[in-house]
Amino acid sequence: MAEPSTATAGAAGQKGRRRKVVPDAPRQNLLAEPRRMKILEWLQEEGSARVRDLSAAFSVSEATVRQDLERLEADGFIVREHGGAYLKSVPQQVQSMSLQHLVNMDRKKMIGRTAAAQVANGETIILDSGSTVTEMAKSLVEHEHLNVITNALNIALTLGALPSMTVHMPGGQFKAPTLSLTGEKSVEFFQGIFAEKLFLATAAVSFEAGLTFPALADLHIKRAMVKAASRIYLLADSTKIGRNSFSSLGPVSLIHCLITDDGISADDKAEFERRGIEVIVAR
């Protein structure tokens, strides 16, 4: 995803005049400002990024990425360092054990309570990281004899102190904005794991692009979670429906049930159900 190339061409029929194409020709059509927002979303998900990785991901030159990072730094969102940048709020956020994405919290709390009601005592469940799943974890504290597998440190701390819970965590690389663990070691942990239910987070969901996320790092662990569970619940507030983020986990057919709020349109609800996906509206 990159900014459109500009081209100049001579008048038709003139000899020796060639179309001049800017060397940074993109594969996809993304204007500079939307691209900067996508880069910011990437940093809000990952905490940091290298210039070369952003250049490859967005199909623009490293010079263009540096210009985007300069603008984001001037706007107060990030801090540039040699070869990359990191999110300005990360150190304080980690120290306070708070999450990066804390919008639509009233909806997320309703969805979390409704999701927790789908869990029976004694079950083995997988909990993804993220603010909506965190709200679900807060509503699980009255459950008993749960085996909880999660890559989210804040969720492990919430449930791990309870004698009625057994909490398991993978290894891996710490990802500050979501207070979670990711990477190859995390993926390996889920080999041979069986769980009745997975409660999955997403940045956006659409019938065209499927379940999408702001960056690439978590796709492998989320696929491992999906493979390890019999029934997959997607927790997504209605503002995420019909939107696309940067990278796709897969089609909506990956999930068995969507738990959302009453902002979902009748048409979208009907389309999910037509595709065999149960829709539970939290109230």
HELIX and SHEET records of a PDB file:
HELIX    1   1 ALA A   32  GLU A   46  1                                  15    
HELIX    2   2 VAL A   51  PHE A   58  1                                   8    
HELIX    3   3 GLU A   62  ALA A   74  1                                  13    
HELIX    4   4 VAL A   90  GLN A   95  1                                   6    
HELIX    5   5 MET A  105  ALA A  116  1                                  12    
HELIX    6   6 SER A  131  LYS A  138  1                                   8    
HELIX    7   7 LEU A  153  GLY A  160  1                                   8    
HELIX    8   8 ALA A  176  THR A  178  5                                   3    
HELIX    9   9 GLU A  184  PHE A  189  1                                   6    
HELIX   10  10 LEU A  219  ALA A  228  1                                  10    
HELIX   11  11 SER A  238  LYS A  240  5                                   3    
HELIX   12  12 VAL A  252  LEU A  254  5                                   3    
HELIX   13  13 ALA A  266  ARG A  274  1                                   9    
SHEET    1   A 2 ALA A   7  THR A   8  0                                        
SHEET    2   A 2 LYS A  20  VAL A  21 -1                                        
SHEET    1   B 3 SER A  48  ARG A  50  0                                        
SHEET    2   B 3 GLY A  84  LEU A  87 -1                                        
SHEET    3   B 3 ILE A  78  GLU A  81 -1                                        
SHEET    1   C 7 MET A 165  HIS A 168  0                                        
SHEET    2   C 7 LEU A 146  THR A 150  1                                        
SHEET    3   C 7 THR A 124  LEU A 127  1                                        
SHEET    4   C 7 ALA A 195  ALA A 201  1                                        
SHEET    5   C 7 ALA A 229  LEU A 235  1                                        
SHEET    6   C 7 CYS A 257  ASP A 261  1                                        
SHEET    7   C 7 GLU A 278  ALA A 282  1                                        
SHEET    1   D 2 GLN A 173  LYS A 175  0                                        
SHEET    2   D 2 SER A 180  THR A 182 -1                                        
SHEET    1   E 3 ALA A 204  SER A 206  0                                        
SHEET    2   E 3 GLY A 210  PHE A 213 -1                                        
SHEET    3   E 3 SER A 247  GLY A 250 -1                                        
END                                                                             
